[in-house]
Structure formats: structure tokens, C-alpha cells
């Protein structure tokens, strides 16, 4: 039980400080687009970011449990806005990314390699 308590304490400390993103793309290789809210869509409309809305609709993305699939059943392996420049991953819509992405803190889940810097 002491191990769990110390891990919880370490995680609390981690979440209080900002960790620099490694730009590994791990957090974007899951279906964050499934969590786009009405608020996100409304913001994109106000910002005139119809390109985002059009792409989401054009991809015909469907939520299928814990994976993303296109309407033709093809499994998508990452967010449609995740891109790679040869050295690191980046978000094409970072300046106006969905709330779920803005709220994500590097190191806050097992998706992120920084999570393991706390030690077991």
C-alpha cells in the first residue's frame, strides 16, 4: 500500500508542475477527436476555421469503443491533425486544438513517456 501512496504523491507533484512535451505523438495516437465538444465546434465556427470542421466531417470519423475508424471501417491510427516533420510530431491545429487536448498535461498518463520518469 505504501508503494501506491508514494506513487500517488509523486503524481500529484508532477501534475502541479509543467513538464515540457517531448513531441513524441503518443497522446495523439489515440482518439482525441472523439472528444470534440460542441464548445470546440462553436469556437471553430467563430474563428472561421471551417477547414477543421470540414476535415472532421470529410474524414467520416466514427467512435468504435476505444479506437477510431472511418466510415468504411478502416482503423485510423492517430488524430487526423497529427503531423510529423521528420524530427518530432506536431498538431496542425495547435493554436485552436480541442479542449481535451489543451487540458492534457504531459506526464499525466501512461500514454506519455514522462509518466515513467516518476519511477514505480
C-alpha positions in Angstrom: 0.0 0.0 0.0 2.9 2.3 0.7 4.0 2.0 -2.9 0.6 3.1 -4.2 0.6 6.1 -1.7 4.1 7.2 -2.8 3.2 6.8 -6.5 0.0 8.9 -5.9 2.1 11.6 -4.1 4.6 11.7 -6.9 1.9 12.0 -9.5 0.3 14.9 -7.5 3.7 16.7 -7.6 4.1 16.0 -11.3 0.7 17.5 -12.1 1.4 20.6 -10.1 4.4 21.5 -12.3 4.5 21.8 -16.1 6.6 19.3 -17.9 7.9 20.0 -21.4 6.2 17.9 -24.1 8.5 15.5 -25.8 6.5 15.8 -29.1 6.5 12.0 -29.4 2.9 12.0 -30.6 1.9 9.2 -28.2 -1.1 11.1 -26.8 -2.3 11.8 -30.3 -2.2 8.2 -31.4 -5.4 7.7 -29.6 -8.9 9.1 -30.4 -8.9 12.6 -29.0 -11.2 13.7 -31.9 -14.0 11.6 -30.4 -14.0 14.1 -27.5 -14.5 17.2 -29.6 -17.3 19.1 -27.9 -20.0 21.4 -29.1 -17.9 24.2 -27.5 -14.9 23.3 -29.7 -17.1 23.3 -32.8 -18.7 26.6 -31.9 -15.2 28.1 -31.3 -14.0 26.9 -34.7 -17.1 28.4 -36.3 -16.5 31.8 -34.6 -12.8 31.7 -35.6 -13.7 30.9 -39.2 -11.9 27.6 -39.0 -14.3 25.8 -41.4 -11.2 23.8 -42.6 -11.2 22.0 -39.3 -15.0 21.2 -39.3 -14.8 20.2 -43.0 -11.9 17.8 -42.4 -13.7 16.2 -39.4 -16.8 15.7 -41.5 -14.9 14.7 -44.6 -12.9 12.0 -42.8 -16.2 10.4 -41.7 -14.7 9.5 -38.4 -16.6 7.2 -36.1 -16.0 6.3 -32.5 -15.9 2.5 -32.1 -15.2 1.8 -28.4 -11.5 2.6 -27.9 -10.5 3.1 -31.5 -11.2 5.5 -34.3 -12.5 4.2 -37.6 -13.5 5.8 -40.8 -17.0 5.2 -42.2 -15.6 2.5 -44.5 -14.3 0.6 -41.4 -10.6 1.4 -41.8 -8.9 1.9 -38.4 -7.2 5.3 -38.1 -4.0 5.1 -36.1 -3.9 8.7 -34.9 -5.6 12.1 -34.8 -6.2 13.4 -38.3 -4.4 16.6 -37.3 -1.2 14.9 -36.1 1.7 15.5 -38.4 5.4 14.7 -38.4 8.3 16.9 -39.6 11.0 14.2 -39.6 12.2 15.0 -36.1 9.0 15.3 -34.0 5.3 15.2 -34.1 3.1 18.4 -34.1 -0.5 19.4 -34.2 -1.7 21.1 -37.3 -4.4 23.0 -35.3 -2.4 23.5 -32.0 -3.5 27.1 -31.7 -7.1 26.1 -31.5 -6.9 22.4 -30.6 -9.9 20.7 -28.9 -10.3 21.2 -25.1 -9.4 17.6 -24.3 -6.0 18.3 -25.9 -5.5 21.7 -24.3 -6.2 20.2 -20.9 -3.9 17.2 -21.3 -0.7 17.6 -19.2 2.5 15.8 -20.4 3.3 13.0 -18.0 -0.2 12.8 -16.6 -1.0 9.3 -18.1 0.7 6.1 -19.2 0.4 7.3 -22.8 3.3 9.7 -22.1 6.9 8.6 -21.6 7.3 11.3 -19.0 4.8 9.4 -16.8 7.6 6.8 -16.2 10.1 9.4 -15.1 8.4 9.3 -11.7 9.6 5.7 -11.2 7.5 2.9 -9.9 
